[in-house]
Amino acid sequence: MATERGAGGGRLGGVFTPVLTPFGADLAPDPRRFVRLCRWLLDHGCAGLAPFGTTSEANSLAVGEREALLDALLAEGIPAGRLLPGTGCCALPDSVRLTAHAVRRGCAGVLMLPPFYYKGVSDDGLYRGFAEVIERVGDDRLRVYLYHIPPVAQVGIGPKLVERLRAAYPRAIAGMKDSSGDFANTRTMLDLFARDGFDVFVGSERFLLENLRAGGVGCITATGNVNAPAIDRLYAGWRGPDADRLQEEVNGLRGLIEKLPVIAALKAVVAHEAGDPGWATVRPPLVPLPEDRRGPLLAELRARGFAMPGLAG
């Protein structure tokens, strides 16, 4: 497991998971289930957690719901120094509020989307968006990990923008999650910035070994919700003789999940492993995984010997 960072210290690395958000029958977030999964993940391979990421259905959550879930984690003893909550929103005041809340609570950093509703915006506009959050939060403890996910956000974070932000806010701009799916882009970020302490995570464990070999620090991956132990074995053994085999193993499970709507599929797996059908609930506009797709997925996982021991109960 990698070194952890409390607000303002150390560096982050290893396997992080954008934790699934459980909902009750009324579609309200369920803090009890949330805390239980977070504990399981930290006990089974995750160096840290990135709640309120894409896989968390973060943009289906209200600002107050995110704050309440983060507070629930901390109240139940989840270490703030192992949390990297997502705080990037379309509305500037929402991003400021969530970011300031995470910093006050001592989180290791924040994972920040660009303002993503308006497309085709300039780097000047994106720079202003990030800069306003940093300035308004106004706290030296703030560590921002830029969240580059153009397949979803359709608004990217390029090298020139990173360079400009790092020049203006060298302490606050700590790293990036690259979910472009294009390792050539990741390598560009590594080549330009990693030597100066800019920490690059990939958004899929498919690129974990390549990222580590090129100077990256880990991954922040959706499938960590169910496969964190195996992904962590790859992280721990990436310099060893079995590294390529371990990479192929995690690729296999990811491939199963990627054939399906990812969030619904992951929730179906957690529901099955936890013995808790309520975990399958998603917020509209998402829909649960239908039985004709759920059954074959679970059967394939059983055939592979997959299990999440200790999650049920």
Salt bridges, closest charged atoms under 4 A:
GLU4 OE2 - ARG82 NE 3.58
ASP30 OD2 - ARG33 NH1 2.87
GLU57 OE2 - LYS267 NZ 2.66
GLU65 OE2 - ARG283 NH2 2.69
GLU67 OE1 - ARG97 NH2 2.69
ASP71 OD1 - HIS101 NE2 3.03
ASP71 OD1 - ARG105 NE 2.98
GLU76 OE1 - ARG39 NH2 3.35
ASP124 OD1 - ARG164 NH1 2.65
GLU132 OE1 - ARG136 NE 3.02
ASP139 OD2 - ARG141 NH2 2.78
ASP199 OD2 - ARG5 NH2 3.99
ASP199 OD1 - ARG11 NH2 2.23
GLU205 OE1 - ARG254 NH1 2.84
ASP242 OD2 - ARG245 NH2 3.59
ASP244 OD2 - ARG213 NH2 3.52
GLU249 OE2 - ARG245 NH1 2.53
GLU258 OE1 - ARG206 NH2 2.98
GLU258 OE2 - ARG254 NE 2.80
ASP276 OD2 - ARG33 NE 2.60
GLU291 OE1 - ARG294 NH1 3.09
GLU300 OE2 - ARG304 NE 3.04
